[in-house]
């Protein structure tokens, strides 16, 4: 049982590594302006990077979702914590694993592309902090809400579609907002490249805004889905009884 419990932490490292590796590699390859980070990508480049986000997260959800929930994002983990889907110690360990996976991924990409990897750093376009903060909050809200509504749903018709729903929610948001805020929606995803490149300009945005968006999503989820959760809990009690 201990080995099985520990494996969920390991798969979070692997899952976050795959996500950040794919994103940073794509942003670096498509880059036209390293100084502006991912927000400096052209329109076609941003669409390409958005599709990478969508496809790789979809694959990760289907690959490791049954082991750890494929959270690969501290904002999602905090949302699950607030909705009481996990305990505090477990959430802290998972977030640490996500950050580790992101740092390793960024280091691998840096070993291939060097300083050009700075193109994957998330920065607000035109240094517009307010706009980037609001957008990151709203985009993360949509992502975390979709995660909570699909992965914790007792509707078995929805569950098989969770990966696609989550992946394409992320991809849509990146295509929409990537040129404005960098389209992070994930503190670990932003931290890895920032640490390896040594660029922490405006970095606080990509922690506070996604976490705030995740907290709002958790509150909305609890308000809208509390009745379903109570029904599920009653059903479990009946089965045990």
PyMOL commands that set and color helices and strands:
alter all, ss='L'
color gray80, all
select helices_A, chain A and resi 2-30+34-40+43-68+74-82+88-120+125-127+129-151+156-159+162-181+187-197+205-240
alter helices_A, ss='H'
color red, helices_A
deselect
rebuild
show_as cartoon
